[in-house]
Amino acid sequence: MKFKPIRFLVSFYFWLELFATSALMFVICLLVWVITSPFDHRRLILHKINCFWSDLVLFANPMWKAHYYGKEKINKKETYVMVSNHASGADILVIFSLYKQFKWVSKKSLTLFPFIGWNMLLSRYILIDRGSSSSIRKMIIKARLEIKKQNSVMIFPEGTRSKDGHLQVFKTGAFQIALDSGVPILPIVIKGTHHAIQKGGFLIHRNRNIQVVIMDPVPYSEFSGMDAKDLAKKVHELMKAELERKSPA
């Protein structure tokens, strides 16, 4: 592959900007955590700061622009199990920018990342050891507890990033949580982040048309009594159809 110095410099700028802003936000979040943790048990303020950080990162990156469709479908007072396809690290940024109160379900190893990972601990997101059945059971219990506190939970049901942007088979954890908690499922389909930055890649690519489509929530009444595997398949089919649609719904 031919070396392209401009793309390398732009990519270097992006990672430097990401690191610098995450370091600054961690210091701010640490101070906020010290002040607010006695009364802000849901970590509402910390989560809003994280959302602002993602906006800052996206705003400072001229290579990417996200367009949102269906944001009006998100009820601020409703608690959801939120599920999204996952093709790159940029997915996290565009989902944060929804400014919906939720707890990420994320692999525990990410907490080792300076600043971003440490901030996950401050925000009390839900951590999981990938491949550990006991950790998955604990994750489901923690997610149910957060939902009782009126925190939505946000899960990538594929379990890992897609290598080619195509939707992978869904794991059942998110759907078991929805069944156990009796809350609606909010499907989110992200288009274009796979081309913006590929899995494991350093170079970022220009995409000014990243699309984030918030689909109609699936009410509990539509899946009450279903098996988690069948529910996962049902939501997978809905999201796959939207992902393959050329224009947003």
C-alpha positions as CSV (number, residue, x, y, z in Angstrom):
1,M,0.0,0.0,0.0
2,K,1.4,3.4,-1.0
3,F,2.3,5.6,1.9
4,K,0.2,8.8,2.1
5,P,1.8,11.4,4.3
6,I,-1.3,13.6,4.5
7,R,-3.5,10.8,5.7
8,F,-0.9,9.7,8.2
9,L,-0.6,13.3,9.6
10,V,-4.4,13.7,9.8
11,S,-4.6,10.3,11.6
12,F,-1.8,11.3,14.0
13,Y,-3.7,14.5,14.7
14,F,-6.9,12.6,15.5
15,W,-5.2,10.2,17.9
16,L,-3.3,13.0,19.6
17,E,-6.5,15.0,19.9
18,L,-8.4,12.0,21.3
19,F,-5.7,11.4,23.9
20,A,-5.4,15.0,24.9
21,T,-9.1,15.6,25.3
22,S,-9.6,12.3,27.1
23,A,-6.8,13.3,29.6
24,L,-8.4,16.7,30.2
25,M,-11.8,15.2,30.6
26,F,-10.5,12.6,33.0
27,V,-9.1,15.3,35.3
28,I,-12.5,17.2,35.1
29,C,-14.4,14.0,35.8
30,L,-12.2,13.0,38.7
31,L,-13.0,16.4,40.3
32,V,-16.7,16.1,39.5
33,W,-16.7,12.6,40.9
34,V,-15.2,13.7,44.2
35,I,-17.8,16.4,44.5
36,T,-20.9,14.6,43.3
37,S,-20.5,10.9,44.2
38,P,-22.2,11.3,47.6
39,F,-25.5,12.4,46.0
40,D,-25.3,11.6,42.2
41,H,-25.6,7.8,42.6
42,R,-26.6,7.3,38.9
43,R,-23.5,9.3,37.8
44,L,-25.7,11.5,35.6
45,I,-23.3,14.4,35.6
46,L,-20.3,12.3,34.7
47,H,-22.2,10.7,31.8
48,K,-23.2,14.1,30.4
49,I,-19.5,15.1,30.5
50,N,-18.6,11.9,28.6
51,C,-21.2,12.8,26.0
52,F,-19.8,16.3,25.7
53,W,-16.3,14.8,25.3
54,S,-17.5,12.7,22.4
55,D,-19.0,15.8,20.7
56,L,-15.7,17.6,21.2
57,V,-13.7,14.8,19.6
58,L,-16.1,14.7,16.6
59,F,-16.2,18.4,16.2
60,A,-12.4,18.7,16.2
61,N,-12.1,15.9,13.5
62,P,-12.8,17.4,10.1
63,M,-12.7,14.0,8.5
64,W,-15.9,12.7,10.0
65,K,-19.4,14.1,10.3
66,A,-22.3,12.2,11.8
67,H,-26.0,12.6,10.8
68,Y,-28.7,11.5,13.1
69,Y,-32.1,10.2,12.1
70,G,-35.0,9.4,14.4
71,K,-33.7,11.0,17.6
72,E,-37.2,12.1,18.4
73,K,-38.0,8.4,18.9
74,I,-35.9,8.4,22.1
75,N,-38.1,9.1,25.1
76,K,-35.9,10.8,27.7
77,K,-38.0,9.4,30.5
78,E,-38.0,5.9,29.2
79,T,-35.5,3.2,30.3
80,Y,-34.3,1.0,27.4
81,V,-32.0,-1.9,26.6
82,M,-30.2,-0.1,23.7
83,V,-28.5,-2.2,21.1
84,S,-26.4,-1.2,18.1
85,N,-24.2,-2.8,15.4
86,H,-20.5,-2.3,16.0
87,A,-18.0,-1.8,13.2
88,S,-15.3,0.6,14.7
89,G,-14.3,2.6,17.7
90,A,-16.1,5.6,16.2
91,D,-19.4,3.9,17.1
92,I,-18.8,4.8,20.7
93,L,-18.4,8.5,19.9
94,V,-21.6,8.8,17.9
95,I,-23.7,6.9,20.5
96,F,-22.4,9.1,23.3
97,S,-23.6,12.0,21.3
98,L,-27.2,10.9,21.7
99,Y,-27.0,12.3,25.2
100,K,-29.2,9.6,26.5
101,Q,-28.6,8.4,30.1
102,F,-27.2,4.9,29.9
103,K,-24.6,2.5,31.2
104,W,-22.2,1.0,28.7
105,V,-21.7,-2.8,28.8
106,S,-18.1,-3.1,27.9
107,K,-15.2,-5.5,28.1
108,K,-13.2,-5.1,31.3
109,S,-9.8,-4.9,29.5
110,L,-10.7,-1.4,28.2
111,T,-10.3,0.0,31.8
112,L,-6.5,-0.5,31.3
113,F,-6.6,2.3,28.6
114,P,-5.3,5.5,30.2
115,F,-7.9,8.2,30.9
116,I,-10.8,6.7,28.8
117,G,-10.7,3.4,30.6
118,W,-10.2,5.0,34.0
119,N,-13.2,7.3,33.3
120,M,-15.3,4.2,32.6
121,L,-14.6,3.1,36.2
122,L,-15.6,6.6,37.6
123,S,-18.8,6.5,35.6
124,R,-19.6,3.0,36.9
125,Y,-20.2,1.4,33.6
126,I,-20.9,-2.4,33.5
127,L,-17.8,-4.4,32.8
128,I,-17.5,-7.9,31.5
129,D,-14.7,-10.5,30.9
130,R,-15.2,-11.7,27.4
131,G,-15.7,-15.5,27.1
132,S,-16.4,-15.9,30.9
133,S,-19.9,-17.4,31.5
134,S,-19.8,-16.3,35.2
135,S,-18.9,-12.8,34.1
136,I,-21.8,-12.7,31.7
137,R,-24.2,-13.8,34.5
138,K,-22.9,-11.0,36.7
139,M,-23.2,-8.5,33.9
140,I,-26.9,-9.4,33.4
141,I,-27.5,-9.0,37.2
142,K,-25.8,-5.6,37.2
143,A,-27.7,-4.5,34.1
144,R,-31.0,-5.4,35.7
145,L,-30.0,-3.4,38.8
146,E,-29.1,-0.3,36.7
147,I,-32.4,-0.6,34.9
148,K,-34.2,-0.6,38.3
149,K,-32.4,2.7,39.0
150,Q,-33.8,4.0,35.6
151,N,-30.5,3.8,33.8
152,S,-30.8,2.4,30.3
153,V,-28.1,0.0,29.3
154,M,-26.2,0.1,26.0
155,I,-24.9,-3.1,24.5
156,F,-23.2,-4.2,21.2
157,P,-24.9,-7.6,20.9
158,E,-22.4,-8.8,18.3
159,G,-19.9,-8.9,21.1
160,T,-17.0,-7.5,19.1
161,R,-16.5,-5.3,16.1
162,S,-17.3,-6.5,12.6
163,K,-14.3,-6.9,10.4
164,D,-16.2,-6.0,7.2
165,G,-19.1,-3.9,8.4
166,H,-21.7,-6.7,7.9
167,L,-23.9,-7.6,10.9
168,Q,-22.7,-10.5,12.9
169,V,-24.8,-13.0,14.8
170,F,-26.2,-11.5,18.0
171,K,-25.4,-12.9,21.5
172,T,-28.4,-13.2,23.8
173,G,-27.3,-11.2,26.8
174,A,-29.0,-7.9,25.9
175,F,-32.2,-9.6,25.1
176,Q,-32.3,-11.7,28.3
177,I,-31.9,-8.4,30.2
178,A,-34.9,-6.9,28.3
179,L,-37.0,-10.0,29.0
180,D,-36.0,-10.1,32.7
181,S,-36.5,-6.3,33.2
182,G,-39.7,-5.8,31.2
183,V,-38.3,-2.7,29.3
184,P,-38.4,-1.9,25.6
185,I,-35.5,-2.5,23.2
186,L,-34.1,0.5,21.3
187,P,-32.3,-0.6,18.1
188,I,-29.7,1.7,16.7
189,V,-28.1,1.2,13.3
190,I,-24.8,3.0,12.5
191,K,-23.7,3.2,8.8
192,G,-20.3,4.3,7.6
193,T,-18.0,4.0,10.6
194,H,-16.4,0.8,9.2
195,H,-15.0,3.0,6.3
196,A,-14.1,5.8,8.7
197,I,-11.7,3.6,10.7
198,Q,-11.2,-0.1,10.3
199,K,-10.9,-2.6,13.2
200,G,-7.3,-2.5,14.5
201,G,-6.3,0.3,12.2
202,F,-4.4,3.5,12.8
203,L,-5.3,5.5,9.7
204,I,-8.6,7.2,9.7
205,H,-10.5,7.9,6.4
206,R,-12.8,10.7,5.3
207,N,-16.5,10.0,5.8
208,R,-18.7,13.1,6.1
209,N,-21.8,11.0,5.9
210,I,-21.8,8.7,8.9
211,Q,-25.4,7.8,9.6
212,V,-26.9,7.0,12.9
213,V,-30.5,5.7,12.6
214,I,-32.6,5.3,15.7
215,M,-35.2,2.7,14.9
216,D,-38.7,2.4,16.5
217,P,-38.4,1.0,20.0
218,V,-39.6,-2.6,20.4
219,P,-42.1,-2.5,23.3
220,Y,-42.0,-5.2,25.9
221,S,-45.5,-6.2,25.0
222,E,-44.3,-7.4,21.6
223,F,-41.7,-9.9,23.0
224,S,-43.0,-10.8,26.4
225,G,-42.7,-14.6,26.8
226,M,-40.3,-15.0,23.9
227,D,-37.1,-17.0,24.1
228,A,-34.0,-14.8,24.2
229,K,-32.5,-16.5,21.1
230,D,-35.7,-15.9,19.2
231,L,-35.8,-12.3,20.3
232,A,-32.2,-11.8,19.3
233,K,-33.0,-13.2,15.9
234,K,-36.0,-10.9,15.5
235,V,-34.1,-7.7,16.4
236,H,-31.2,-8.9,14.2
237,E,-33.5,-9.1,11.2
238,L,-34.9,-5.6,11.8
239,M,-31.4,-4.1,12.1
240,K,-30.0,-6.0,9.2
241,A,-32.8,-4.7,7.0
242,E,-32.1,-1.1,8.1
243,L,-28.3,-1.5,7.7
244,E,-28.8,-2.7,4.1
245,R,-31.1,0.2,3.3
246,K,-29.3,2.8,1.2
247,S,-31.1,5.8,2.7
248,P,-32.2,6.3,6.3
249,A,-35.7,5.3,7.4
